[in-house]
């Protein structure tokens, strides 16, 4: 329970009707959860406008309503607070409601198209190897110290987010690491949080079903850096042209990492294999259990962020060799007859290029690569032919299949992908709607030394069809097909 006047201290209020000297028992943006003497924040969302539900929550005798537009009917006893942006207000109110937990943690956010999950997770693991208590907010799973908490979004809503951060503080965590999605930055889910640092990985086409243009997508991520305080650090990929754009207006201290040019943190691949890489970072050689140029970028950023966060450089290098790949990120499964399957979350054209180029570098021009890939339904249609095109020109055999079709016809999605293929590429392509059968077919086509890439779902343990989630784990299906 908090005083309304206390909650409003960090909010830019445009107009108040009613008394602010009252106690608030709950904070909600979901009208179904709003209770008597609670506060309801009417947010204009993607699918619905919370302002429509103001009469409903008013009839439930809430104590206060935050809105961008005052309702036509003002009910006595309810305090109405008008703000410029209720989504931003919700973030700041959530932070205040839970006692500003981010101020009691060293909170580092990671954003970019690819690499967010790996980078944030490895920073969390690094902190624990360094002997600190830490928390993680990621696409795969949230963690408070070693306790796993299932996740539904890359970045949770502000109330859930601050509740998790508060739990981390209560558990004695000193550090927290989180993925910051473009949706979260655009929708002000991180408003009110104090970040000690931010990491930018890269930027390629993604989420255009929501942002519509790459420029909008890039600007959404830039908002994260624009809001950083002066004492925070901003670590950017100097090899990505969007990196310098991200920090054009930041007040934070800017640092760079690179595999190609001089930078504050310079990485270099010395040797690479399917099960690991010999890497040089700032002149120090280290064997890591990760493969590929994209992972070399991730690890170089992890090293840089760990140093900037305050960890000891020598122990960071030692502990990097102990880090293991994140579930569903270039996860290798060895078959009994000499074939290797790789399960990876790659679900954008650029991510497919990164993974397939890595595999080709290792197996050489004579190696045999079979790729199984689909595209998500109800999402960016424009990337579908691009994904198929990138996969086809880097694979010896391509199998197009279902990803999470959601409410779309899987066959229609596959047809969208096929549109990106030439006649010769189509002759090397199979279309198998059933993902389980597609994976089994890939295994049956493999010979000793073949590498099967199963892309798109990675860590996910479900397949969403017609709005219903069914259990499905690529790794389980592969092992079953290998008869392991």
Beta strands, then each sheet from edge to edge (+ up, - down):
strand 1: 2-3
strand 2: 13-17
strand 3: 23-24
strand 4: 27-28
strand 5: 39-41
strand 6: 64-67
strand 7: 79-83
strand 8: 106-111
strand 9: 134-137
strand 10: 142-144
strand 11: 147-149
strand 12: 175-179
strand 13: 197-200
strand 14: 233-237
strand 15: 253-258
strand 16: 265-273
strand 17: 276-281
strand 18: 284-288
strand 19: 331-334
strand 20: 340-344
strand 21: 369-373
strand 22: 397-400
strand 23: 429-431
strand 24: 451-455
strand 25: 462-465
strand 26: 468-471
sheet 1: 1+ 3-
sheet 2: 2+ 7- 6- 5- 4-
sheet 3: 11+ 10- 9+ 12+ 8+ 13+ 14+ 15+ 16+ 17- 18+
sheet 4: 19+ 20- 24- 21- 22- 23-
sheet 5: 25+ 26-
end
